[in-house]
Amino acid sequence: MAKKSVIARNIKRKELSQKYMRLRVWLKNQIKRTSNLSTRLRLHALIQSLPKNSSPTRTESRCQVTGRPKAVYRDFGVSRHVFRELANEGLLPGVVKSSW
């Protein structure tokens, strides 16, 4: 189980990225459209003035059950340990144990 402070920090990052998403996308589109270097630099400075944690790349995919940051399957949102437990219990639809 991950520390609660780490999980809370990741939740805060997700909320900030959602809050600033429209502004960030608009600024990036403006940078792509403009050909004037001084305007482009000014827009880039505006993006850099946004909070660091508002960037979507700073959010970490974590297991929804344990909070584990590594080996998380995107489709299910759980780590490999929890995935195996749920699959063995038959709680994941469409997942079948294979043997060959």
N, CA, C and O atoms as a Tinker XYZ file with bonds, in Angstrom:
   400  protein
     1  N      0.841000   -1.175000    0.000000    73     2
     2  CA     0.000000    0.000000    0.000000    64     1     3
     3  C      0.890000    1.244000    0.000000    63     2     4     5
     4  O      1.809000    1.370000    0.809000    81     3
     5  N      0.597000    2.146000   -0.917000    73     3     6
     6  CA     1.376000    3.379000   -1.021000    64     5     7
     7  C      0.999000    4.351000    0.102000    63     6     8     9
     8  O     -0.073000    4.258000    0.700000    81     7
     9  N      1.908000    5.275000    0.362000    73     7    10
    10  CA     1.628000    6.285000    1.374000    64     9    11
    11  C      0.461000    7.150000    0.910000    63    10    12    13
    12  O      0.336000    7.452000   -0.277000    81    11
    13  N     -0.371000    7.537000    1.831000    73    11    14
    14  CA    -1.548000    8.325000    1.487000    64    13    15
    15  C     -1.177000    9.702000    0.955000    63    14    16    17
    16  O     -1.899000   10.277000    0.139000    81    15
    17  N     -0.050000   10.227000    1.419000    73    15    18
    18  CA     0.373000   11.543000    0.947000    64    17    19
    19  C      0.769000   11.491000   -0.530000    63    18    20    21
    20  O      0.539000   12.449000   -1.269000    81    19
    21  N      1.359000   10.384000   -0.959000    73    19    22
    22  CA     1.758000   10.237000   -2.358000    64    21    23
    23  C      0.526000   10.106000   -3.242000    63    22    24    25
    24  O      0.467000   10.680000   -4.329000    81    23
    25  N     -0.456000    9.348000   -2.771000    73    23    26
    26  CA    -1.700000    9.188000   -3.524000    64    25    27
    27  C     -2.428000   10.523000   -3.608000    63    26    28    29
    28  O     -2.953000   10.879000   -4.663000    81    27
    29  N     -2.461000   11.265000   -2.501000    73    27    30
    30  CA    -3.133000   12.567000   -2.488000    64    29    31
    31  C     -2.432000   13.556000   -3.418000    63    30    32    33
    32  O     -3.088000   14.366000   -4.073000    81    31
    33  N     -1.109000   13.491000   -3.477000    73    31    34
    34  CA    -0.347000   14.363000   -4.364000    64    33    35
    35  C     -0.693000   14.079000   -5.821000    63    34    36    37
    36  O     -0.823000   15.002000   -6.625000    81    35
    37  N     -0.839000   12.810000   -6.157000    73    35    38
    38  CA    -1.174000   12.435000   -7.522000    64    37    39
    39  C     -2.595000   12.887000   -7.883000    63    38    40    41
    40  O     -2.849000   13.302000   -9.014000    81    39
    41  N     -3.505000   12.805000   -6.929000    73    39    42
    42  CA    -4.883000   13.268000   -7.161000    64    41    43
    43  C     -4.892000   14.775000   -7.384000    63    42    44    45
    44  O     -5.618000   15.271000   -8.245000    81    43
    45  N     -4.095000   15.498000   -6.621000    73    43    46
    46  CA    -3.993000   16.947000   -6.782000    64    45    47
    47  C     -3.460000   17.294000   -8.165000    63    46    48    49
    48  O     -3.932000   18.240000   -8.796000    81    47
    49  N     -2.473000   16.525000   -8.638000    73    47    50
    50  CA    -1.917000   16.760000   -9.976000    64    49    51
    51  C     -2.964000   16.529000  -11.053000    63    50    52    53
    52  O     -3.033000   17.285000  -12.022000    81    51
    53  N     -3.782000   15.491000  -10.896000    73    51    54
    54  CA    -4.839000   15.222000  -11.877000    64    53    55
    55  C     -5.849000   16.361000  -11.917000    63    54    56    57
    56  O     -6.284000   16.774000  -12.992000    81    55
    57  N     -6.218000   16.862000  -10.754000    73    55    58
    58  CA    -7.178000   17.968000  -10.690000    64    57    59
    59  C     -6.608000   19.228000  -11.336000    63    58    60    61
    60  O     -7.310000   19.919000  -12.076000    81    59
    61  N     -5.339000   19.529000  -11.060000    73    59    62
    62  CA    -4.709000   20.703000  -11.655000    64    61    63
    63  C     -4.592000   20.572000  -13.172000    63    62    64    65
    64  O     -4.787000   21.549000  -13.896000    81    63
    65  N     -4.280000   19.383000  -13.651000    73    63    66
    66  CA    -4.150000   19.209000  -15.099000    64    65    67
    67  C     -5.507000   19.372000  -15.770000    63    66    68    69
    68  O     -5.582000   19.902000  -16.879000    81    67
    69  N     -6.585000   18.926000  -15.119000    73    67    70
    70  CA    -7.923000   19.130000  -15.676000    64    69    71
    71  C     -8.298000   20.614000  -15.671000    63    70    72    73
    72  O     -8.927000   21.107000  -16.607000    81    71
    73  N     -7.907000   21.310000  -14.617000    73    71    74
    74  CA    -8.248000   22.730000  -14.477000    64    73    75
    75  C     -7.598000   23.575000  -15.567000    63    74    76    77
    76  O     -8.237000   24.470000  -16.121000    81    75
    77  N     -6.335000   23.300000  -15.879000    73    75    78
    78  CA    -5.591000   24.115000  -16.827000    64    77    79
    79  C     -5.534000   23.520000  -18.239000    63    78    80    81
    80  O     -4.822000   24.043000  -19.096000    81    79
    81  N     -6.270000   22.441000  -18.489000    73    79    82
    82  CA    -6.161000   21.760000  -19.774000    64    81    83
    83  C     -6.579000   22.656000  -20.937000    63    82    84    85
    84  O     -5.870000   22.732000  -21.941000    81    83
    85  N     -7.706000   23.327000  -20.817000    73    83    86
    86  CA    -8.188000   24.180000  -21.918000    64    85    87
    87  C     -7.202000   25.301000  -22.234000    63    86    88    89
    88  O     -6.902000   25.562000  -23.399000    81    87
    89  N     -6.705000   25.956000  -21.202000    73    87    90
    90  CA    -5.762000   27.050000  -21.398000    64    89    91
    91  C     -4.480000   26.553000  -22.036000    63    90    92    93
    92  O     -3.941000   27.198000  -22.936000    81    91
    93  N     -3.992000   25.419000  -21.582000    73    91    94
    94  CA    -2.761000   24.848000  -22.109000    64    93    95
    95  C     -2.922000   24.471000  -23.583000    63    94    96    97
    96  O     -2.035000   24.744000  -24.392000    81    95
    97  N     -4.040000   23.851000  -23.934000    73    95    98
    98  CA    -4.291000   23.472000  -25.333000    64    97    99
    99  C     -4.414000   24.718000  -26.198000    63    98   100   101
   100  O     -3.890000   24.758000  -27.311000    81    99
   101  N     -5.109000   25.738000  -25.688000    73    99   102
   102  CA    -5.279000   26.967000  -26.471000    64   101   103
   103  C     -3.927000   27.636000  -26.724000    63   102   104   105
   104  O     -3.647000   28.071000  -27.840000    81   103
   105  N     -3.093000   27.716000  -25.689000    73   103   106
   106  CA    -1.777000   28.335000  -25.853000    64   105   107
   107  C     -0.907000   27.548000  -26.834000    63   106   108   109
   108  O     -0.200000   28.145000  -27.646000    81   107
   109  N     -0.953000   26.230000  -26.768000    73   107   110
   110  CA    -0.159000   25.421000  -27.692000    64   109   111
   111  C     -0.625000   25.608000  -29.132000    63   110   112   113
   112  O      0.192000   25.659000  -30.051000    81   111
   113  N     -1.940000   25.708000  -29.327000    73   111   114
   114  CA    -2.452000   25.953000  -30.681000    64   113   115
   115  C     -2.027000   27.324000  -31.195000    63   114   116   117
   116  O     -1.712000   27.476000  -32.375000    81   115
   117  N     -2.017000   28.315000  -30.321000    73   115   118
   118  CA    -1.582000   29.650000  -30.718000    64   117   119
   119  C     -0.099000   29.649000  -31.103000    63   118   120   121
   120  O      0.302000   30.325000  -32.050000    81   119
   121  N      0.699000   28.896000  -30.371000    73   119   122
   122  CA     2.128000   28.802000  -30.691000    64   121   123
   123  C      2.320000   28.171000  -32.062000    63   122   124   125
   124  O      3.165000   28.618000  -32.838000    81   123
   125  N      1.548000   27.141000  -32.364000    73   123   126
   126  CA     1.675000   26.481000  -33.665000    64   125   127
   127  C      1.244000   27.395000  -34.810000    63   126   128   129
   128  O      1.822000   27.346000  -35.896000    81   127
   129  N      0.232000   28.228000  -34.570000    73   127   130
   130  CA    -0.306000   29.089000  -35.630000    64   129   131
   131  C      0.577000   30.287000  -35.949000    63   130   132   133
   132  O      0.714000   30.668000  -37.111000    81   131
   133  N      1.169000   30.873000  -34.935000    73   131   134
   134  CA     1.898000   32.119000  -35.140000    64   133   135
   135  C      3.281000   31.866000  -35.749000    63   134   136   137
   136  O      3.932000   30.858000  -35.476000    81   135
   137  N      3.692000   32.803000  -36.566000    73   135   138
   138  CA     5.017000   32.684000  -37.184000    64   137   139
   139  C      5.986000   33.729000  -36.633000    63   138   140   141
   140  O      7.189000   33.654000  -36.883000    81   139
   141  N      5.471000   34.691000  -35.894000    73   139   142
   142  CA     6.294000   35.735000  -35.303000    64   141   143
   143  C      7.037000   35.177000  -34.084000    63   142   144   145
   144  O      6.417000   34.625000  -33.175000    81   143
   145  N      8.348000   35.320000  -34.071000    73   143   146
   146  CA     9.167000   34.747000  -33.012000    64   145   147
   147  C      8.904000   35.387000  -31.650000    63   146   148   149
   148  O      8.845000   34.683000  -30.642000    81   147
   149  N      8.746000   36.692000  -31.608000    73   147   150
   150  CA     8.533000   37.365000  -30.314000    64   149   151
   151  C      7.190000   36.954000  -29.706000    63   150   152   153
   152  O      7.092000   36.764000  -28.494000    81   151
   153  N      6.162000   36.817000  -30.536000    73   151   154
   154  CA     4.859000   36.374000  -30.044000    64   153   155
   155  C      4.940000   34.935000  -29.550000    63   154   156   157
   156  O      4.361000   34.580000  -28.524000    81   155
   157  N      5.669000   34.118000  -30.298000    73   155   158
   158  CA     5.820000   32.718000  -29.919000    64   157   159
   159  C      6.538000   32.595000  -28.578000    63   158   160   161
   160  O      6.159000   31.771000  -27.747000    81   159
   161  N      7.562000   33.399000  -28.362000    73   159   162
   162  CA     8.286000   33.371000  -27.096000    64   161   163
   163  C      7.410000   33.845000  -25.935000    63   162   164   165
   164  O      7.477000   33.303000  -24.831000    81   163
   165  N      6.583000   34.868000  -26.201000    73   163   166
   166  CA     5.683000   35.368000  -25.161000    64   165   167
   167  C      4.658000   34.301000  -24.767000    63   166   168   169
   168  O      4.359000   34.125000  -23.586000    81   167
   169  N      4.118000   33.586000  -25.774000    73   167   170
   170  CA     3.152000   32.520000  -25.488000    64   169   171
   171  C      3.821000   31.372000  -24.738000    63   170   172   173
   172  O      3.232000   30.784000  -23.830000    81   171
   173  N      5.045000   31.063000  -25.121000    73   171   174
   174  CA     5.776000   30.003000  -24.437000    64   173   175
   175  C      6.043000   30.374000  -22.979000    63   174   176   177
   176  O      6.001000   29.517000  -22.097000    81   175
   177  N      6.315000   31.638000  -22.734000    73   175   178
   178  CA     6.510000   32.098000  -21.353000    64   177   179
   179  C      5.217000   31.973000  -20.547000    63   178   180   181
   180  O      5.255000   31.702000  -19.347000    81   179
   181  N      4.075000   32.170000  -21.207000    73   179   182
   182  CA     2.785000   32.002000  -20.519000    64   181   183
   183  C      2.564000   30.540000  -20.124000    63   182   184   185
   184  O      2.062000   30.255000  -19.037000    81   183
   185  N      2.936000   29.630000  -21.001000    73   183   186
   186  CA     2.808000   28.205000  -20.664000    64   185   187
   187  C      3.719000   27.863000  -19.498000    63   186   188   189
   188  O      3.333000   27.113000  -18.602000    81   187
   189  N      4.915000   28.406000  -19.510000    73   187   190
   190  CA     5.849000   28.124000  -18.422000    64   189   191
   191  C      5.421000   28.753000  -17.103000    63   190   192   193
   192  O      5.845000   28.300000  -16.040000    81   191
   193  N      4.593000   29.783000  -17.152000    73   191   194
   194  CA     4.147000   30.421000  -15.920000    64   193   195
   195  C      3.035000   29.624000  -15.233000    63   194   196   197
   196  O      2.706000   29.893000  -14.078000    81   195
   197  N      2.450000   28.642000  -15.939000    73   195   198
   198  CA     1.438000   27.794000  -15.317000    64   197   199
   199  C      2.104000   26.912000  -14.258000    63   198   200   201
   200  O      3.310000   26.674000  -14.326000    81   199
   201  N      1.340000   26.431000  -13.290000    73   199   202
   202  CA     1.935000   25.565000  -12.263000    64   201   203
   203  C      2.547000   24.298000  -12.874000    63   202   204   205
   204  O      2.014000   23.740000  -13.833000    81   203
   205  N      3.660000   23.858000  -12.309000    73   203   206
   206  CA     4.326000   22.659000  -12.825000    64   205   207
   207  C      3.416000   21.438000  -12.771000    63   206   208   209
   208  O      3.388000   20.631000  -13.701000    81   207
   209  N      2.689000   21.312000  -11.696000    73   207   210
   210  CA     1.851000   20.133000  -11.522000    64   209   211
   211  C      0.598000   20.155000  -12.389000    63   210   212   213
   212  O     -0.187000   19.208000  -12.349000    81   211
   213  N      0.394000   21.205000  -13.164000    73   211   214
   214  CA    -0.757000   21.237000  -14.064000    64   213   215
   215  C     -0.457000   20.544000  -15.385000    63   214   216   217
   216  O     -1.346000   20.389000  -16.222000    81   215
   217  N      0.782000   20.128000  -15.575000    73   215   218
   218  CA     1.144000   19.398000  -16.784000    64   217   219
   219  C      0.634000   17.964000  -16.694000    63   218   220   221
   220  O      0.844000   17.305000  -15.676000    81   219
   221  N     -0.032000   17.466000  -17.735000    73   219   222
   222  CA    -0.581000   16.110000  -17.654000    64   221   223
   223  C      0.479000   15.022000  -17.604000    63   222   224   225
   224  O      0.182000   13.901000  -17.191000    81   223
   225  N      1.708000   15.321000  -18.013000    73   223   226
   226  CA     2.753000   14.297000  -17.973000    64   225   227
   227  C      3.268000   14.046000  -16.565000    63   226   228   229
   228  O      3.960000   13.056000  -16.330000    81   227
   229  N      2.944000   14.917000  -15.635000    73   227   230
   230  CA     3.419000   14.725000  -14.260000    64   229   231
   231  C      2.518000   13.785000  -13.465000    63   230   232   233
   232  O      2.907000   13.330000  -12.389000    81   231
   233  N      1.328000   13.486000  -13.971000    73   231   234
   234  CA     0.467000   12.531000  -13.280000    64   233   235
   235  C      0.999000   11.128000  -13.498000    63   234   236   237
   236  O      1.547000   10.814000  -14.555000    81   235
   237  N      0.834000   10.302000  -12.503000    73   235   238
   238  CA     1.378000    8.956000  -12.541000    64   237   239
   239  C      0.218000    7.973000  -12.534000    63   238   240   241
   240  O     -0.742000    8.145000  -11.783000    81   239
   241  N      0.303000    6.944000  -13.368000    73   239   242
   242  CA    -0.744000    5.921000  -13.336000    64   241   243
   243  C     -0.500000    5.049000  -12.111000    63   242   244   245
   244  O      0.574000    4.470000  -11.950000    81   243
   245  N     -1.494000    4.965000  -11.263000    73   243   246
   246  CA    -1.388000    4.194000  -10.026000    64   245   247
   247  C     -2.528000    3.190000   -9.951000    63   246   248   249
   248  O     -3.598000    3.390000  -10.526000    81   247
   249  N     -2.274000    2.112000   -9.233000    73   247   250
   250  CA    -3.288000    1.087000   -9.017000    64   249   251
   251  C     -4.429000    1.704000   -8.207000    63   250   252   253
   252  O     -4.192000    2.413000   -7.228000    81   251
   253  N     -5.663000    1.429000   -8.622000    73   251   254
   254  CA    -6.815000    1.999000   -7.931000    64   253   255
   255  C     -7.058000    1.336000   -6.585000    63   254   256   257
   256  O     -7.711000    1.915000   -5.717000    81   255
   257  N     -6.539000    0.132000   -6.404000    73   255   258
   258  CA    -6.756000   -0.597000   -5.159000    64   257   259
   259  C     -5.641000   -0.332000   -4.160000    63   258   260   261
   260  O     -5.907000    0.025000   -3.012000    81   259
   261  N     -4.380000   -0.507000   -4.593000    73   259   262
   262  CA    -3.257000   -0.417000   -3.663000    64   261   263
   263  C     -2.477000    0.886000   -3.760000    63   262   264   265
   264  O     -1.779000    1.249000   -2.814000    81   263
   265  N     -2.575000    1.596000   -4.877000    73   263   266
   266  CA    -1.808000    2.819000   -5.064000    64   265   267
   267  C     -0.421000    2.577000   -5.604000    63   266   268   269
   268  O      0.385000    3.505000   -5.672000    81   267
   269  N     -0.121000    1.344000   -5.993000    73   267   270
   270  CA     1.198000    0.985000   -6.510000    64   269   271
   271  C      1.458000    1.722000   -7.826000    63   270   272   273
   272  O      0.594000    1.724000   -8.702000    81   271
   273  N      2.650000    2.358000   -7.987000    73   271   274
   274  CA     2.907000    3.148000   -9.186000    64   273   275
   275  C      3.444000    2.349000  -10.372000    63   274   276   277
   276  O      3.397000    2.825000  -11.506000    81   275
   277  N      3.949000    1.147000  -10.125000    73   275   278
   278  CA     4.576000    0.387000  -11.203000    64   277   279
   279  C      3.721000   -0.812000  -11.586000    63   278   280   281
   280  O      2.934000   -1.316000  -10.785000    81   279
   281  N      3.891000   -1.260000  -12.830000    73   279   282
   282  CA     3.201000   -2.441000  -13.365000    64   281   283
   283  C      1.690000   -2.288000  -13.288000    63   282   284   285
   284  O      0.994000   -3.186000  -12.813000    81   283
   285  N      1.178000   -1.143000  -13.759000    73   283   286
   286  CA    -0.253000   -0.876000  -13.765000    64   285   287
   287  C     -0.781000   -1.078000  -15.182000    63   286   288   289
   288  O     -0.284000   -0.469000  -16.129000    81   287
   289  N     -1.787000   -1.935000  -15.320000    73   287   290
   290  CA    -2.419000   -2.161000  -16.616000    64   289   291
   291  C     -3.422000   -1.048000  -16.887000    63   290   292   293
   292  O     -4.319000   -0.808000  -16.079000    81   291
   293  N     -3.272000   -0.370000  -18.019000    73   291   294
   294  CA    -4.131000    0.766000  -18.345000    64   293   295
   295  C     -5.590000    0.363000  -18.502000    63   294   296   297
   296  O     -6.492000    1.061000  -18.040000    81   295
   297  N     -5.810000   -0.771000  -19.159000    73   295   298
   298  CA    -7.182000   -1.190000  -19.446000    64   297   299
   299  C     -7.994000   -1.450000  -18.182000    63   298   300   301
   300  O     -9.204000   -1.226000  -18.161000    81   299
   301  N     -7.341000   -1.912000  -17.148000    73   299   302
   302  CA    -8.053000   -2.288000  -15.927000    64   301   303
   303  C     -7.803000   -1.321000  -14.779000    63   302   304   305
   304  O     -8.611000   -1.253000  -13.853000    81   303
   305  N     -6.712000   -0.578000  -14.818000    73   303   306
   306  CA    -6.412000    0.396000  -13.779000    64   305   307
   307  C     -5.898000   -0.210000  -12.490000    63   306   308   309
   308  O     -5.931000    0.435000  -11.442000    81   307
   309  N     -5.422000   -1.445000  -12.557000    73   307   310
   310  CA    -4.896000   -2.104000  -11.361000    64   309   311
   311  C     -3.499000   -2.638000  -11.657000    63   310   312   313
   312  O     -3.117000   -2.813000  -12.814000    81   311
   313  N     -2.742000   -2.894000  -10.584000    73   311   314
   314  CA    -1.384000   -3.416000  -10.755000    64   313   315
   315  C     -1.438000   -4.908000  -11.068000    63   314   316   317
   316  O     -2.497000   -5.532000  -11.002000    81   315
   317  N     -0.298000   -5.459000  -11.404000    73   315   318
   318  CA    -0.242000   -6.862000  -11.806000    64   317   319
   319  C     -0.619000   -7.806000  -10.675000    63   318   320   321
   320  O     -1.170000   -8.878000  -10.925000    81   319
   321  N     -0.331000   -7.422000   -9.431000    73   319   322
   322  CA    -0.677000   -8.269000   -8.289000    64   321   323
   323  C     -2.191000   -8.345000   -8.125000    63   322   324   325
   324  O     -2.763000   -9.429000   -8.004000    81   323
   325  N     -2.822000   -7.190000   -8.123000    73   323   326
   326  CA    -4.271000   -7.127000   -7.953000    64   325   327
   327  C     -4.962000   -7.748000   -9.167000    63   326   328   329
   328  O     -5.988000   -8.414000   -9.032000    81   327
   329  N     -4.390000   -7.522000  -10.358000    73   327   330
   330  CA    -4.956000   -8.101000  -11.578000    64   329   331
   331  C     -5.012000   -9.621000  -11.477000    63   330   332   333
   332  O     -6.022000  -10.242000  -11.811000    81   331
   333  N     -3.918000  -10.207000  -11.015000    73   331   334
   334  CA    -3.873000  -11.664000  -10.915000    64   333   335
   335  C     -4.894000  -12.181000   -9.909000    63   334   336   337
   336  O     -5.562000  -13.185000  -10.157000    81   335
   337  N     -5.016000  -11.500000   -8.781000    73   335   338
   338  CA    -5.998000  -11.917000   -7.771000    64   337   339
   339  C     -7.424000  -11.831000   -8.320000    63   338   340   341
   340  O     -8.215000  -12.762000   -8.169000    81   339
   341  N     -7.743000  -10.695000   -8.963000    73   339   342
   342  CA    -9.088000  -10.521000   -9.502000    64   341   343
   343  C     -9.373000  -11.497000  -10.637000    63   342   344   345
   344  O    -10.492000  -11.996000  -10.759000    81   343
   345  N     -8.369000  -11.773000  -11.470000    73   343   346
   346  CA    -8.562000  -12.700000  -12.579000    64   345   347
   347  C     -8.781000  -14.120000  -12.064000    63   346   348   349
   348  O     -9.614000  -14.849000  -12.604000    81   347
   349  N     -8.050000  -14.522000  -11.033000    73   347   350
   350  CA    -8.223000  -15.862000  -10.474000    64   349   351
   351  C     -9.582000  -16.033000   -9.817000    63   350   352   353
   352  O    -10.138000  -17.132000   -9.808000    81   351
   353  N    -10.115000  -14.954000   -9.270000    73   351   354
   354  CA   -11.440000  -15.021000   -8.650000    64   353   355
   355  C    -12.561000  -14.904000   -9.675000    63   354   356   357
   356  O    -13.731000  -15.109000   -9.353000    81   355
   357  N    -12.194000  -14.574000  -10.915000    73   355   358
   358  CA   -13.196000  -14.462000  -11.966000    64   357   359
   359  C    -13.958000  -13.147000  -11.935000    63   358   360   361
   360  O    -15.088000  -13.079000  -12.420000    81   359
   361  N    -13.362000  -12.104000  -11.373000    73   359   362
   362  CA   -14.043000  -10.818000  -11.241000    64   361   363
   363  C    -13.783000   -9.875000  -12.414000    63   362   364   365
   364  O    -14.416000   -8.824000  -12.515000    81   363
   365  N    -12.861000  -10.240000  -13.295000    73   363   366
   366  CA   -12.574000   -9.413000  -14.456000    64   365   367
   367  C    -13.237000  -10.034000  -15.693000    63   366   368   369
   368  O    -12.896000  -11.153000  -16.078000    81   367
   369  N    -14.173000   -9.324000  -16.310000    73   367   370
   370  CA   -14.874000   -9.902000  -17.453000    64   369   371
   371  C    -13.943000  -10.034000  -18.668000    63   370   372   373
   372  O    -13.197000   -9.112000  -19.000000    81   371
   373  N    -14.004000  -11.185000  -19.310000    73   371   374
   374  CA   -13.227000  -11.418000  -20.515000    64   373   375
   375  C    -11.810000  -11.900000  -20.275000    63   374   376   377
   376  O    -11.070000  -12.135000  -21.231000    81   375
   377  N    -11.420000  -12.050000  -19.032000    73   375   378
   378  CA   -10.066000  -12.515000  -18.718000    64   377   379
   379  C    -10.144000  -13.981000  -18.351000    63   378   380   381
   380  O    -10.878000  -14.377000  -17.446000    81   379
   381  N     -9.358000  -14.793000  -19.083000    73   379   382
   382  CA    -9.347000  -16.231000  -18.870000    64   381   383
   383  C     -7.923000  -16.673000  -18.603000    63   382   384   385
   384  O     -6.999000  -16.232000  -19.287000    81   383
   385  N     -7.736000  -17.522000  -17.637000    73   383   386
   386  CA    -6.401000  -18.053000  -17.364000    64   385   387
   387  C     -6.004000  -18.995000  -18.497000    63   386   388   389
   388  O     -6.757000  -19.890000  -18.881000    81   387
   389  N     -4.811000  -18.769000  -19.014000    73   387   390
   390  CA    -4.373000  -19.606000  -20.140000    64   389   391
   391  C     -3.278000  -20.549000  -19.696000    63   390   392   393
   392  O     -2.513000  -20.260000  -18.776000    81   391
   393  N     -3.222000  -21.678000  -20.368000    73   391   394
   394  CA    -2.145000  -22.628000  -20.123000    64   393   395
   395  C     -1.823000  -23.319000  -21.442000    63   394   396   397
   396  O     -2.723000  -23.620000  -22.226000    81   395
   397  N     -0.549000  -23.569000  -21.684000    73   395   398
   398  CA    -0.161000  -24.243000  -22.926000    64   397   399
   399  C      0.985000  -25.166000  -22.726000    63   398   400
   400  O      1.432000  -25.810000  -23.675000    81   399
